[in-house]
Amino acid sequence: MVKLMDNSGSRVSIHFEDTSIAFKHKSDRDLLLSYLIFLLTKHPFLVKFLSRAAKLSLTMGFPVKPLIKATVFRQFCGGENRREYQKVVDQLGKAGIGAILDYSVEGGGDETGFEETKNAILQTIQQAGLDENIPCACMKMTGIVAESLLEKMTAGEAMSKKDESAWKRLKQHLADICNLAGESATPIYIDAEESWIQGVVDDLTEEMMLNFNQKRAIVFTTLQMYRTDRVDYFKRLIQNARQENFMLGVKIVRGAYMEQERERARQRGYPSPIHPDKPATDRAFDEILYLFMDHMDVVEICVGTHNENSCRLLTDLMTERGIPSDHPHICFSQLYGMSDHISYKLADAGYNVTKYLPFGPVASTLPYLARRAEENTAIAGQMSKELEIIVRERQRRRAAV
Ligand SMILES: Cc1cc2nc3c(=O)[nH]c(=O)nc-3n(C[C@H](O)[C@H](O)[C@H](O)COP(=O)(O)OP(=O)(O)OC[C@H]3O[C@@H](n4cnc5c(N)ncnc54)[C@H](O)[C@@H]3O)c2cc1C
């Protein structure tokens, strides 16, 4: 474990400059591929065009799958099946990074699709129970129920007979998933989605936390800190956890649906639920970290971010308060294919680190890949940071020859 000390013996903040740690596992060829992919995401129009072209080509049966699989799929996904992604799981494990298997097939929107997704999630939990390199699991509520029902419930609308049976099935799916997670002591992160469906996702997740988080956090909710109401919600959750005697599991992220949120608020004439600017989102994110520090006895946290400052703030707070880097209540998480300079550095310094590892058939993960690329081009600076780091590592390697 790296000791973060300066010459005088006092602790110094972690830094993420050392690209040799981040890319140790990548060959020159792999690095070149990453470079070309991130170079492409600098051009949003091209990304949109290529995403659509790829989808159309696959639908029309053109033989583009090998090309997609060898490029963007390889960058952001673990593989199509267990045999393929297990190699990535093992490779991450060697660096002390846990994998969170993310079944990326977007449900067909019907009961068969929801059942298939539930079974796939159950399998990821089973595998986590057997493999120490897979410390937890994750799911999206929209994988196991229609978004329209979640929207109806969040808006407080009455349910039809058909809705009632779909709701019953959802509750059963969720109970099955959380039961297995509890039995195999595998935490499950329930991802956060758009605000117009999130209300009922929050309610269901709270119910599951109350049922399953007795000794430790098995069920984790997700807080999107771009939402103006999330700091207060976090405070309420802490209060509930204390009153009702359960461990609060929280994944914090900034949030992935900013444009859609703002656009819908504008179209429907209600105030945007999103902070007015990036610094406000950043402040809310920081505030959660400070609050967490004061309530670590009842909260377990997963910090899902590619932001160096957020990771540094948390490691600094841990140092200040004498909290060991591998404290079981704290985990850092990034998406596979992104911000390796953060994941590998943190893991090397002894922190708990995981990466979301999407998997599934190439054609089915295409919407995920397109969103990944499109979302990322929309994030000012993010891709240029990825690119900058890859460029730095390529230069370092050339200089070392
Ligand atoms: C492990 C992991 C799990 C994730 N799970 C989820 C999830 O369950 N649900 C979900 O929605 N997202 C999820 N995300 C995505 C996440 O919400 C962010 O979109 C992404 O990580 C970028 O934020 P950042 O903190 O990494 O980086 P940064 O580059 O520091 O932040 C970019 C983010 O800041 C916010 N932002 C940017 N500009 C503005 C602005 N003008 N005004 C207000 N806010 C602004 C947006 O949220 C934007 O995505 C996850 C990410 C990771 C790494």
Ligand as a Chemical Component Dictionary entry (heavy atoms), coordinates in Angstrom:
data_LIG
# 
_chem_comp.id                   LIG 
_chem_comp.type                 NON-POLYMER 
_chem_comp.pdbx_formal_charge   0 
_chem_comp.three_letter_code    LIG 
# 
loop_
_chem_comp_atom.comp_id 
_chem_comp_atom.atom_id 
_chem_comp_atom.alt_atom_id 
_chem_comp_atom.type_symbol 
_chem_comp_atom.charge 
_chem_comp_atom.model_Cartn_x 
_chem_comp_atom.model_Cartn_y 
_chem_comp_atom.model_Cartn_z 
_chem_comp_atom.pdbx_ordinal 
LIG C1  C1  C 0 -20.024 3.971  -10.771 1  
LIG C2  C2  C 0 -21.004 4.924  -11.374 2  
LIG C3  C3  C 0 -22.358 4.699  -11.234 3  
LIG C4  C4  C 0 -23.289 5.591  -11.793 4  
LIG N1  N1  N 0 -24.617 5.391  -11.585 5  
LIG C5  C5  C 0 -25.500 6.323  -11.995 6  
LIG C6  C6  C 0 -26.886 6.236  -11.672 7  
LIG O1  O1  O 0 -27.325 5.298  -11.008 8  
LIG N2  N2  N 0 -27.707 7.216  -12.127 9  
LIG C7  C7  C 0 -27.256 8.302  -12.840 10 
LIG O2  O2  O 0 -28.047 9.180  -13.187 11 
LIG N3  N3  N 0 -25.960 8.397  -13.177 12 
LIG C8  C8  C 0 -25.075 7.455  -12.775 13 
LIG N4  N4  N 0 -23.747 7.589  -13.088 14 
LIG C9  C9  C 0 -23.312 8.662  -14.016 15 
LIG C10 C10 C 0 -23.060 9.959  -13.238 16 
LIG O3  O3  O 0 -24.290 10.457 -12.761 17 
LIG C11 C11 C 0 -22.413 11.073 -14.071 18 
LIG O4  O4  O 0 -23.134 11.303 -15.222 19 
LIG C12 C12 C 0 -21.009 10.826 -14.509 20 
LIG O5  O5  O 0 -20.311 10.028 -13.597 21 
LIG C13 C13 C 0 -20.286 12.171 -14.648 22 
LIG O6  O6  O 0 -20.152 12.825 -13.397 23 
LIG P1  P1  P 0 -18.773 12.864 -12.619 24 
LIG O7  O7  O 0 -19.005 13.091 -11.180 25 
LIG O8  O8  O 0 -18.065 11.604 -12.930 26 
LIG O9  O9  O 0 -17.925 14.000 -13.347 27 
LIG P2  P2  P 0 -17.989 15.571 -13.597 28 
LIG O10 O10 O 0 -17.429 15.721 -14.956 29 
LIG O11 O11 O 0 -17.351 16.332 -12.505 30 
LIG O12 O12 O 0 -19.494 15.986 -13.613 31 
LIG C14 C14 C 0 -20.298 15.965 -14.735 32 
LIG C15 C15 C 0 -21.693 15.980 -14.195 33 
LIG O13 O13 O 0 -21.947 17.217 -13.500 34 
LIG C16 C16 C 0 -23.288 17.601 -13.681 35 
LIG N5  N5  N 0 -23.319 18.874 -14.417 36 
LIG C17 C17 C 0 -22.597 19.176 -15.525 37 
LIG N6  N6  N 0 -22.896 20.418 -15.967 38 
LIG C18 C18 C 0 -23.839 20.901 -15.132 39 
LIG C19 C19 C 0 -24.582 22.118 -15.089 40 
LIG N7  N7  N 0 -24.413 23.080 -16.007 41 
LIG N8  N8  N 0 -25.498 22.291 -14.103 42 
LIG C20 C20 C 0 -25.689 21.323 -13.164 43 
LIG N9  N9  N 0 -25.011 20.148 -13.149 44 
LIG C21 C21 C 0 -24.106 19.928 -14.122 45 
LIG C22 C22 C 0 -23.949 16.493 -14.497 46 
LIG O14 O14 O 0 -24.513 15.568 -13.586 47 
LIG C23 C23 C 0 -22.784 15.872 -15.237 48 
LIG O15 O15 O 0 -23.025 14.522 -15.583 49 
LIG C24 C24 C 0 -22.814 6.718  -12.527 50 
LIG C25 C25 C 0 -21.456 6.935  -12.667 51 
LIG C26 C26 C 0 -20.545 6.071  -12.093 52 
LIG C27 C27 C 0 -19.091 6.371  -12.258 53 
# 
loop_
_chem_comp_bond.comp_id 
_chem_comp_bond.atom_id_1 
_chem_comp_bond.atom_id_2 
_chem_comp_bond.value_order 
_chem_comp_bond.pdbx_ordinal 
LIG C1  C2  SING 1  
LIG C2  C3  SING 2  
LIG C2  C26 DOUB 3  
LIG C3  C4  DOUB 4  
LIG C4  N1  SING 5  
LIG C4  C24 SING 6  
LIG N1  C5  DOUB 7  
LIG C5  C6  SING 8  
LIG C5  C8  SING 9  
LIG C6  O1  DOUB 10 
LIG C6  N2  SING 11 
LIG N2  C7  SING 12 
LIG C7  O2  DOUB 13 
LIG C7  N3  SING 14 
LIG N3  C8  DOUB 15 
LIG C8  N4  SING 16 
LIG N4  C9  SING 17 
LIG N4  C24 SING 18 
LIG C9  C10 SING 19 
LIG C10 O3  SING 20 
LIG C10 C11 SING 21 
LIG C11 O4  SING 22 
LIG C11 C12 SING 23 
LIG C12 O5  SING 24 
LIG C12 C13 SING 25 
LIG C13 O6  SING 26 
LIG O6  P1  SING 27 
LIG P1  O7  DOUB 28 
LIG P1  O8  SING 29 
LIG P1  O9  SING 30 
LIG O9  P2  SING 31 
LIG P2  O10 DOUB 32 
LIG P2  O11 SING 33 
LIG P2  O12 SING 34 
LIG O12 C14 SING 35 
LIG C14 C15 SING 36 
LIG C15 O13 SING 37 
LIG C15 C23 SING 38 
LIG O13 C16 SING 39 
LIG C16 N5  SING 40 
LIG C16 C22 SING 41 
LIG N5  C17 SING 42 
LIG N5  C21 SING 43 
LIG C17 N6  DOUB 44 
LIG N6  C18 SING 45 
LIG C18 C19 SING 46 
LIG C18 C21 DOUB 47 
LIG C19 N7  SING 48 
LIG C19 N8  DOUB 49 
LIG N8  C20 SING 50 
LIG C20 N9  DOUB 51 
LIG N9  C21 SING 52 
LIG C22 O14 SING 53 
LIG C22 C23 SING 54 
LIG C23 O15 SING 55 
LIG C24 C25 DOUB 56 
LIG C25 C26 SING 57 
LIG C26 C27 SING 58 
# 
